[in-house]
Amino acid sequence: MSNAAIAEKRPSTLRAASLPKWSPWAIAGGSVAVAVGAGAGLTKVQWGLISGLLFLIATYGIAAKVEGRRQAKDRIATGLVWVAFLVALVPLISLVWVTVARGVKVLDIYFLTHSMGLVADSQPGGGIYHAIIGSLEQVGLATIIAAPIGVLTAIYLVEYGRGRLAQAVTFFVDVMTGVPSIVAGLFILSLMLIFDMQPFGFAGSLALAILMMPVVVRSTEEMLKLVPNELREASLALGVPKWRTILKVVLPTSIGGITTGVMLAVARITGETAPVLLLVFGNRFINNNPFSGAQQSLPLYIYQQYAAGNDYAYNRAWAASLTLIAFVMIMNLVARGIARWKAPR
């Protein structure tokens, strides 16, 4: 028998002891059981925190006993990541759960296809059709304005920007990222007062575009920086002009990240209330023209219904909140689908 065959049959003596794969689940279950049994009268949040602490302590003790301190420290680091992940999920799951539980009470076809019209806030009935129309038009116009400007600005900063002009643009983009939404609304409102204009939907779109542009610029800039320079150099080496290299190589390579960044910016402005309250003013009736007359939007509708202070208005506010969440979720799914479709193979 050859030495290789003997080595294959001989068990390895260098393999250290290790915990089974199901051990983290068993430790987690035991930690939850101990926390629930010993913490009578505590809230669910306190139970969760105690369970997480017990899980980390038990994981380190058992792993150090069986696998050694070095592997125990590795398991503690992994456990901390999982505990932090679960803690971050708690408010998200709680928010979605409460919104769904309270929003489904009046959410139906009638609610989605009717406006408030002549329905008072203290009466049952009414819907959000006028608010959906207003939000779609205002956010759509803001995206049409901000997305091309933001993407082109990011292309300039990454591909062409040099010197003081690029530094100034970067500085102002950073400043605009932290501008409160009310400031953007006041800026557009001052222009409306100068030109003696009445509230209308497009004014809200302009304020939302101001808030959206820096987010698009920053996200697109980071995505363009991730494109390997070798791809640019290979295209330029073949004699392709720089503008065509950007159009045919750089942008298709980063289209997925750019689309995701634009959707993040859209999600941010979709829930803005302050500029809409100042510039769009709200309307109980349907107004399909964003360039004339006051309009409604979903965030403003939610604010006004919650401020009404009665059960019927509260139910409408929660149903509108659920619709707004679903609206943002659908947009993100559509954007991801488009990004995957257009991404280079």
Solvent accessible surface area in square Angstrom, and as a share of the most:
residue,aa,sasa,rsa
1,M,163,0.73
2,S,69,0.44
3,N,128,0.66
4,A,70,0.54
5,A,33,0.26
6,I,67,0.34
7,A,67,0.52
8,E,149,0.67
9,K,150,0.63
10,R,157,0.57
11,P,107,0.67
12,S,68,0.44
13,T,125,0.73
14,L,170,0.85
15,R,200,0.73
16,A,80,0.62
17,A,67,0.52
18,S,81,0.52
19,L,23,0.12
20,P,57,0.36
21,K,194,0.82
22,W,168,0.59
23,S,8,0.05
24,P,49,0.31
25,W,201,0.71
26,A,54,0.42
27,I,19,0.10
28,A,35,0.27
29,G,42,0.41
30,G,35,0.33
31,S,6,0.04
32,V,76,0.44
33,A,65,0.50
34,V,87,0.50
35,A,2,0.01
36,V,71,0.41
37,G,63,0.60
38,A,87,0.67
39,G,8,0.08
40,A,92,0.71
41,G,82,0.79
42,L,62,0.31
43,T,80,0.47
44,K,170,0.72
45,V,100,0.57
46,Q,82,0.37
47,W,69,0.24
48,G,43,0.42
49,L,109,0.54
50,I,65,0.33
51,S,13,0.09
52,G,15,0.14
53,L,107,0.53
54,L,56,0.28
55,F,30,0.13
56,L,28,0.14
57,I,107,0.54
58,A,36,0.28
59,T,10,0.06
60,Y,81,0.31
61,G,39,0.37
62,I,74,0.38
63,A,0,0.00
64,A,29,0.22
65,K,176,0.75
66,V,64,0.37
67,E,29,0.13
68,G,29,0.28
69,R,179,0.65
70,R,218,0.80
71,Q,75,0.33
72,A,0,0.00
73,K,128,0.54
74,D,79,0.41
75,R,53,0.19
76,I,37,0.19
77,A,54,0.42
78,T,68,0.40
79,G,5,0.05
80,L,94,0.47
81,V,103,0.59
82,W,147,0.52
83,V,35,0.20
84,A,61,0.47
85,F,102,0.42
86,L,98,0.49
87,V,78,0.45
88,A,68,0.53
89,L,50,0.25
90,V,86,0.50
91,P,84,0.53
92,L,99,0.49
93,I,103,0.52
94,S,56,0.36
95,L,103,0.51
96,V,62,0.35
97,W,184,0.64
98,V,52,0.30
99,T,1,0.01
100,V,61,0.35
101,A,51,0.39
102,R,116,0.42
103,G,0,0.00
104,V,84,0.48
105,K,134,0.57
106,V,49,0.28
107,L,55,0.27
108,D,76,0.39
109,I,131,0.66
110,Y,108,0.41
111,F,4,0.02
112,L,57,0.28
113,T,72,0.42
114,H,82,0.37
115,S,23,0.15
116,M,3,0.01
117,G,14,0.13
118,L,167,0.83
119,V,36,0.20
120,A,42,0.32
121,D,40,0.21
122,S,72,0.47
123,Q,90,0.40
124,P,85,0.54
125,G,34,0.33
126,G,3,0.03
127,G,0,0.00
128,I,0,0.00
129,Y,79,0.30
130,H,5,0.02
131,A,0,0.00
132,I,38,0.19
133,I,32,0.16
134,G,0,0.00
135,S,4,0.03
136,L,82,0.41
137,E,44,0.20
138,Q,2,0.01
139,V,10,0.06
140,G,30,0.28
141,L,38,0.19
142,A,0,0.00
143,T,29,0.17
144,I,120,0.61
145,I,47,0.24
146,A,0,0.00
147,A,16,0.12
148,P,67,0.42
149,I,84,0.43
150,G,0,0.00
151,V,27,0.15
152,L,118,0.59
153,T,32,0.19
154,A,0,0.00
155,I,18,0.09
156,Y,67,0.26
157,L,18,0.09
158,V,29,0.16
159,E,11,0.05
160,Y,101,0.38
161,G,7,0.07
162,R,175,0.64
163,G,47,0.45
164,R,212,0.77
165,L,116,0.58
166,A,12,0.09
167,Q,127,0.57
168,A,40,0.31
169,V,38,0.22
170,T,43,0.25
171,F,124,0.51
172,F,122,0.51
173,V,11,0.07
174,D,70,0.36
175,V,74,0.43
176,M,59,0.26
177,T,60,0.35
178,G,62,0.60
179,V,33,0.19
180,P,77,0.49
181,S,20,0.13
182,I,72,0.37
183,V,72,0.41
184,A,3,0.03
185,G,0,0.00
186,L,89,0.44
187,F,109,0.46
188,I,9,0.05
189,L,42,0.21
190,S,48,0.31
191,L,69,0.34
192,M,8,0.03
193,L,128,0.64
194,I,125,0.64
195,F,143,0.60
196,D,124,0.64
197,M,86,0.39
198,Q,133,0.59
199,P,35,0.22
200,F,21,0.09
201,G,0,0.00
202,F,48,0.20
203,A,1,0.00
204,G,0,0.00
205,S,0,0.00
206,L,57,0.28
207,A,0,0.00
208,L,4,0.02
209,A,2,0.02
210,I,38,0.19
211,L,1,0.00
212,M,0,0.00
213,M,37,0.17
214,P,2,0.01
215,V,34,0.19
216,V,0,0.00
217,V,5,0.03
218,R,62,0.22
219,S,26,0.17
220,T,0,0.00
221,E,12,0.05
222,E,81,0.36
223,M,57,0.25
224,L,0,0.00
225,K,116,0.49
226,L,130,0.64
227,V,7,0.04
228,P,66,0.42
229,N,95,0.49
230,E,118,0.53
231,L,74,0.37
232,R,30,0.11
233,E,107,0.48
234,A,58,0.45
235,S,10,0.07
236,L,80,0.40
237,A,87,0.67
238,L,150,0.75
239,G,63,0.61
240,V,44,0.25
241,P,65,0.41
242,K,82,0.35
243,W,150,0.52
244,R,105,0.38
245,T,3,0.02
246,I,11,0.06
247,L,92,0.46
248,K,116,0.49
249,V,38,0.22
250,V,0,0.00
251,L,36,0.18
252,P,43,0.27
253,T,55,0.32
254,S,9,0.06
255,I,49,0.25
256,G,24,0.23
257,G,22,0.22
258,I,10,0.05
259,T,22,0.13
260,T,47,0.27
261,G,2,0.02
262,V,17,0.10
263,M,33,0.15
264,L,105,0.52
265,A,0,0.00
266,V,3,0.02
267,A,34,0.26
268,R,82,0.30
269,I,1,0.01
270,T,3,0.02
271,G,41,0.39
272,E,30,0.14
273,T,36,0.21
274,A,30,0.23
275,P,0,0.00
276,V,3,0.02
277,L,71,0.35
278,L,52,0.26
279,L,0,0.00
280,V,0,0.00
281,F,131,0.54
282,G,13,0.13
283,N,39,0.20
284,R,86,0.31
285,F,107,0.45
286,I,78,0.40
287,N,28,0.14
288,N,98,0.50
289,N,70,0.36
290,P,16,0.10
291,F,120,0.50
292,S,64,0.41
293,G,38,0.37
294,A,25,0.19
295,Q,2,0.01
296,Q,8,0.03
297,S,3,0.02
298,L,3,0.02
299,P,10,0.06
300,L,0,0.00
301,Y,2,0.01
302,I,34,0.17
303,Y,114,0.43
304,Q,59,0.26
305,Q,4,0.02
306,Y,127,0.48
307,A,73,0.57
308,A,41,0.32
309,G,47,0.45
310,N,37,0.19
311,D,108,0.56
312,Y,102,0.39
313,A,0,0.00
314,Y,75,0.29
315,N,37,0.19
316,R,6,0.02
317,A,3,0.02
318,W,53,0.19
319,A,0,0.00
320,A,0,0.00
321,S,23,0.15
322,L,25,0.13
323,T,20,0.12
324,L,25,0.12
325,I,54,0.28
326,A,42,0.33
327,F,39,0.16
328,V,33,0.19
329,M,109,0.49
330,I,103,0.52
331,M,37,0.17
332,N,39,0.20
333,L,114,0.57
334,V,82,0.47
335,A,6,0.05
336,R,152,0.55
337,G,40,0.38
338,I,84,0.43
339,A,10,0.08
340,R,192,0.70
341,W,166,0.58
342,K,111,0.47
343,A,36,0.28
344,P,77,0.49
345,R,239,0.87
